Amino acid sequence: MARLAAAVTDRGMTVLARIDHAAAAGKAGMELRPTEVLIFGNPKAGTPLMQVAQTMGIDLPLKALVWQDDNGKTWLAYNDPKWLARRHHADADADPILGAMTAVLAAAVEQATA
């Protein structure tokens, strides 16, 4: 997760929150393997998408989940920005932004997982 946070910051995005589900589970007296969500974004990309479809605000800023499975392997998942735009019927009007957002996100994930 630290590598992902650094990678998105390196690409001009801001880390807005880091949610540690395992720590929250521990405070509730429960166990959970390491599981964290990183919330990050850049208003220069997100705002135009919300101008096209304001409902995109429920899915922006972007989020990524990093977790450890029962074999100790670490995984990373996120929703593709193009899928999010289709979900909100904003894909046709926001294609240039979506292409750039998708490429930056893919590069950050590649850096974090390399």
N, C-alpha and C positions, 0 to 999 in steps of 0.2 A: 504494500500500500504506500509506503514511503517513496518507493521508486515511481509509482504512478503519480503521486502528488507532485513530485519534482518534475516529471515529464510534462504534465499539463501546465505547470507554472512556467517551464522553459518555453512553452508555446504561446504565452501571453494570456493564459486563462487564470482565473482566480479560484483558489480553493475556498469554498464558502463554509463547508462543514465536513467533518469526518465522524461518522457514527460507528461506534464499536458495539455491535450487538452482543458479542460474547461478554463484554464487561457489564452491559446492562442485565444480561441473564444472570451473571454472577451476583449482582446486587439483589436480584430477586430470589437468590438461593438455588438457581438452576445452572446447569452446565450447557455450554455450546462451544463447539470448536471455533477457532478464530474466524470471525465473520465481520467484515467492515464495509461500510458504504462511504464513498467519497462523492461529495456534491461540488461541482465546479462549473465554471462557464465564463463567458465573455459577453457583456451586454451588446457589443458591436455585432455579434452574430445572433444572439438570442432575441434581441428587440425586433429586428426586421421580421423574424419568423412570427413573433407574437402580433406584429402589425398585420400580417397576412391572416393569421388565425389566432385570436387572443386565447383560445383554449389551449394553445401550446404551453401556456404558463403552468399548467399542471405537470408537465413533463420536463420543463426547463427550470432551473439550470440542469445540465446533464448530470447523470449519476453513473457510478460504476460500483459493482459489488466484487469484493475480493474475499474468498473463503478458502478454508482448508478442509479437504475431505477426510474420511476416516482412515485413509492410507497415508495421510500427511502431505498429499499433493496440493499445491496452491492453484486456485483457479481465478479467472477474472472474467466478468461478464458485464455487458452494457447494452442498452437499446440503441440500435442504429438510428442516427438522426433522420435518415430518409424514411425509415419505417414510422418514426414519430410524426413526421410531416404527413405521410399518407393517412395515419390515424386521425389527424385533425383536418384532413382535406386541404392541406397547404402545399403539397408537393409541387404542383405545376407552377405556382407563383413564386416559389422560393428556391428553385433549382440551383442557381449559382451559389447561394449561401450554403445550401445543403451539401453540395459537392465539396466546398472548402471545409465545412465543419466535419464531414465524414473523413476527409483526408487528414486533417489535424488530429482528430481523435484516434484514427488508426496508427498514425506515427507515434503518438504518445503511448499507446498500448504496446506497440512494437518496442519502443525504448524501455518501457517498464518491465517487459517480459523477456527481453533478450538476455 
